[in-house]
């Protein structure tokens, strides 16, 4: 584990403080408490040795896109917590339930039912999940369409081994952060509407990444998924 005078730890500590200051400023602008927002450090393609420095710098919650990559890193990092934020293939669901504290990319009833069964079998119940919603109706993105989620939510809420912590969305690639705001507004409004009609859905909103997380926080994000602002440009393995 790196020490405070390790350059890698110093770099990541400063990056973390910059992100948290931006979060605090965004919260202040809309009357929210910064403690309402959780920072997920997106660690895809980041080596385990660098993540050790990240843990020393106070970054302990990591978001991975691929089960196999997390499987290689997790045993090497004491004190780290893991969310799956990328798509989950059915044949990797058992390992995901074993590895991740929360699965944020539940995008179908079939996957939810499988996770519910596995959580019971593996004594992981209740397993925290977020329901991924394609609020922009983007054909290139996964997730429930809003009307489909509304129809399926009673069945999802009845899965006793899952805890529906809230909704997640992947924003559109836009020219400016402000252009992403309608996506976040739509997810927040959908969450409020669904929670008003079906019991069992939490108020969590996982939305916002490096380019637009401040706007996401202004619109109610409780989880932000930030990679580049912490680790720099992603290195392709």
BELVENTA-V413594 format. One record per residue. N is the residue number from 1. SS is DSSP state (H for helix, E for strand, C for the rest). PSI is psi in radians with two decimals (999 if undefined). BURIAL is + if it has 9 or more other ideal C-beta (glycine too) atoms within 8 Angstrom, else -. Layout:
# BELVENTA-V413594
N_SS_PSI_BURIAL + N_SS_PSI_BURIAL
This chain:
# BELVENTA-V413594
1_C_2.35_- + 2_C_2.76_+ + 3_C_2.96_- + 4_C_-0.47_- + 5_C_0.07_- + 6_C_2.24_+ + 7_H_-0.64_- + 8_H_-0.70_+ + 9_H_-0.76_+ + 10_H_-0.77_+ + 11_H_-0.85_+ + 12_H_-0.58_+ + 13_H_-0.76_+ + 14_H_-0.70_- + 15_H_-0.74_+ + 16_H_-0.78_+ + 17_H_-0.65_- + 18_H_-0.78_+ + 19_H_-0.77_+ + 20_H_-0.59_+ + 21_H_-0.72_- + 22_H_-0.73_+ + 23_H_-0.82_+ + 24_H_-0.72_+ + 25_H_-0.73_+ + 26_H_-0.72_+ + 27_H_-0.78_+ + 28_H_-0.62_+ + 29_H_-0.37_- + 30_H_0.20_- + 31_C_0.48_- + 32_C_2.81_+ + 33_C_2.31_- + 34_H_-0.50_+ + 35_H_-0.19_- + 36_H_-0.18_- + 37_C_2.24_+ + 38_E_2.30_- + 39_E_2.13_+ + 40_E_2.13_+ + 41_E_1.96_+ + 42_E_1.98_+ + 43_C_0.28_+ + 44_C_2.35_+ + 45_C_0.02_- + 46_C_2.22_+ + 47_C_2.62_- + 48_H_-0.61_+ + 49_H_-0.62_- + 50_H_-0.56_+ + 51_H_-0.48_+ + 52_H_-0.74_+ + 53_H_-0.62_+ + 54_H_-0.75_+ + 55_H_-0.75_+ + 56_H_-0.47_+ + 57_C_0.02_+ + 58_C_0.06_- + 59_C_1.84_+ + 60_C_-0.14_- + 61_E_2.02_+ + 62_E_2.55_+ + 63_E_2.15_+ + 64_E_2.57_+ + 65_C_-0.40_+ + 66_C_2.34_- + 67_H_-0.78_+ + 68_H_-0.56_- + 69_H_-0.74_+ + 70_H_-0.64_+ + 71_H_-0.60_+ + 72_H_-0.56_+ + 73_H_-0.70_+ + 74_H_-0.75_+ + 75_C_-0.28_- + 76_C_-0.13_- + 77_C_1.81_+ + 78_C_2.36_- + 79_C_0.02_- + 80_C_2.64_+ + 81_E_2.69_- + 82_E_2.31_+ + 83_E_2.46_+ + 84_E_2.11_+ + 85_C_-0.07_+ + 86_C_3.06_+ + 87_C_2.52_- + 88_C_2.06_+ + 89_C_2.53_- + 90_H_-0.65_- + 91_H_-0.12_- + 92_H_0.14_+ + 93_H_-0.73_+ + 94_H_-0.81_- + 95_H_-0.63_+ + 96_H_-0.74_+ + 97_H_-0.61_+ + 98_H_-0.63_- + 99_H_-0.73_+ + 100_C_2.45_+ + 101_C_-0.67_- + 102_E_2.48_+ + 103_E_2.02_+ + 104_E_0.00_+ + 105_E_0.75_+ + 106_E_1.94_+ + 107_C_0.19_+ + 108_C_2.74_- + 109_H_-0.65_- + 110_H_-0.78_- + 111_H_-0.72_+ + 112_H_-0.76_+ + 113_H_-0.68_+ + 114_H_-0.78_+ + 115_H_-0.66_+ + 116_H_-0.80_+ + 117_H_-0.79_+ + 118_H_-0.67_+ + 119_H_-0.67_+ + 120_H_-0.78_+ + 121_H_-0.63_- + 122_C_0.16_+ + 123_C_0.67_- + 124_C_0.17_+ + 125_C_2.47_+ + 126_C_2.39_- + 127_E_2.19_+ + 128_E_2.27_+ + 129_E_2.72_+ + 130_E_2.51_+ + 131_E_2.08_+ + 132_E_2.26_+ + 133_E_2.31_+ + 134_C_1.29_+ + 135_C_-0.38_+ + 136_C_-0.04_+ + 137_C_0.73_- + 138_C_2.08_- + 139_C_-0.33_- + 140_C_-0.08_- + 141_C_2.64_- + 142_C_3.03_- + 143_C_2.78_+ + 144_E_2.43_+ + 145_C_2.60_+ + 146_H_-0.77_+ + 147_H_-0.56_- + 148_H_-0.72_- + 149_H_-0.71_+ + 150_H_-0.70_+ + 151_H_-0.61_- + 152_H_-0.22_+ + 153_H_-0.71_+ + 154_H_-0.70_- + 155_H_-0.67_- + 156_H_-0.73_+ + 157_H_-0.35_+ + 158_C_-0.12_- + 159_C_1.84_+ + 160_C_-0.30_- + 161_C_0.05_+ + 162_E_2.53_+ + 163_E_1.95_- + 164_E_1.66_+ + 165_E_-0.40_+ + 166_E_-2.73_+ + 167_E_2.63_+ + 168_E_2.55_+ + 169_C_2.70_+ + 170_C_2.08_- + 171_C_2.82_+ + 172_C_2.63_- + 173_C_2.07_- + 174_C_2.92_+ + 175_C_-0.60_- + 176_C_2.77_- + 177_H_-0.66_+ + 178_H_-0.56_- + 179_H_-0.33_+ + 180_H_-0.20_+ + 181_H_-0.75_+ + 182_H_-0.59_- + 183_H_-0.80_+ + 184_H_-0.64_+ + 185_H_-0.78_+ + 186_H_-0.71_+ + 187_H_-0.74_+ + 188_H_-0.78_+ + 189_H_-0.68_- + 190_H_-0.75_+ + 191_H_-0.82_+ + 192_H_-0.72_- + 193_H_-0.78_+ + 194_H_-0.71_+ + 195_H_-0.41_+ + 196_H_-0.26_- + 197_H_-0.39_- + 198_C_2.19_+ + 199_C_2.61_- + 200_C_-0.13_- + 201_E_2.16_+ + 202_E_2.95_- + 203_E_0.09_- + 204_E_2.48_+ + 205_E_1.86_+ + 206_E_1.85_+ + 207_C_2.57_+ + 208_C_2.32_+ + 209_C_-2.91_+ + 210_C_-0.77_- + 211_C_-0.28_- + 212_C_0.27_+ + 213_H_-0.50_+ + 214_H_-0.74_+ + 215_H_-0.69_+ + 216_H_-0.73_+ + 217_H_-0.74_+ + 218_H_-0.50_+ + 219_C_0.17_+ + 220_C_0.14_+ + 221_C_2.36_+ + 222_C_-0.31_+ + 223_E_2.34_+ + 224_E_2.49_+ + 225_E_1.75_+ + 226_E_2.18_+ + 227_C_-1.13_+ + 228_H_-0.64_+ + 229_H_-0.29_+ + 230_H_-0.85_+ + 231_H_-0.08_+ + 232_C_-3.03_- + 233_C_2.40_- + 234_C_2.33_+ + 235_C_2.22_- + 236_C_2.25_- + 237_C_999_-
